């Protein structure tokens, strides 16, 4: 697996790329086209405001969010597509993951 290469193909068009930062997840964008073996064209995807009112009770450092996993967001495309270079090592360094849908999660109980 050490020398395994990431294989980009046309089936990945429409796939979403999300950035995972420990317990938080943020949408990066949707693959629009494959440019080469390691480059893709990505349409940036942004999350709107959280539609769920978060409920906090005393505990932890500043409080404990009892409905932390009920977050709900609307997603929308933003700006012009940009070129992104992808490889297994760059995905590990950038904490990027492929998914069928955009995801956003903020861990209020960190």
C-alpha positions in Angstrom: 0.0 0.0 0.0 3.0 2.3 0.5 3.6 2.7 -3.3 -0.1 2.4 -4.3 -1.2 5.2 -6.6 -4.5 6.9 -6.5 -6.4 6.1 -9.7 -8.6 8.9 -11.1 -11.2 7.9 -13.7 -14.3 9.3 -15.2 -16.5 7.5 -12.7 -15.3 9.9 -10.1 -16.9 12.9 -11.8 -19.7 14.1 -9.4 -18.0 12.7 -6.3 -17.5 15.1 -3.4 -14.3 15.8 -1.6 -14.5 16.5 2.1 -11.7 17.7 4.4 -11.6 15.8 7.7 -9.9 17.6 10.6 -10.0 15.2 13.5 -13.7 15.3 14.6 -14.7 18.1 12.3 -15.7 17.7 8.6 -15.9 20.4 6.0 -17.0 20.2 2.3 -14.3 21.1 -0.2 -16.0 20.5 -3.5 -17.4 18.3 -6.2 -15.3 16.8 -9.0 -16.3 18.3 -12.3 -13.8 16.7 -14.6 -10.6 14.7 -14.6 -7.7 16.7 -16.2 -4.8 14.2 -15.9 -3.6 11.3 -13.8 -3.3 13.5 -10.7 -5.3 16.7 -11.5 -9.0 17.2 -11.2 -11.3 20.2 -11.7 -13.3 20.9 -8.6 -16.4 23.1 -8.1 -16.2 24.5 -4.6 -19.1 23.6 -2.3 -20.0 25.6 0.8 -22.3 24.8 3.7 -25.0 27.2 4.8 -26.0 27.9 8.4 -26.8 25.0 10.7 -30.6 24.6 10.6 -30.7 22.9 14.1 -30.6 24.9 17.3 -27.8 23.4 19.4 -28.6 22.6 23.0 -26.0 22.9 25.7 -26.0 21.7 29.3 -23.4 22.4 32.0 -20.3 20.1 31.7 -17.0 19.8 30.0 -14.9 23.0 29.5 -17.8 25.3 28.7 -20.8 23.0 28.3 -21.9 19.8 26.7 -23.9 19.8 23.4 -26.6 17.1 23.8 -27.6 17.2 20.1 -24.2 17.4 18.5 -24.9 14.8 15.8 -28.2 16.3 14.7 -26.6 19.1 12.7 -28.3 19.8 9.3 -26.9 22.0 6.5 -27.9 23.1 3.0 -25.0 23.0 0.5 -24.5 25.2 -2.5 -21.9 25.7 -5.2 -19.7 28.8 -4.9 -17.4 30.6 -7.3 -15.4 29.2 -10.3 -14.1 25.6 -10.4 -10.4 25.3 -9.5 -7.7 22.7 -10.3 -6.6 20.4 -7.5 -3.7 18.0 -7.6 -4.5 14.6 -5.9 -2.3 11.7 -4.9 -2.5 9.3 -2.0 0.2 11.2 -0.1 -1.4 14.6 -0.7 -4.8 13.2 0.4 -3.2 11.9 3.6 -1.5 15.2 4.3 -4.6 17.3 3.6 -7.0 14.8 5.3 -9.2 14.6 2.2 -11.9 11.9 1.7 -14.1 11.1 -1.2 -17.9 10.8 -0.6 -21.2 10.5 -2.4 -22.5 13.7 -0.7 -21.0 16.8 0.8 -20.6 16.7 4.6 -20.2 19.2 7.4 -19.9 18.5 11.1 -18.6 20.7 13.8 -17.8 19.0 17.1 -19.1 21.2 19.8 -18.0 18.7 22.4 -14.3 18.8 21.6 
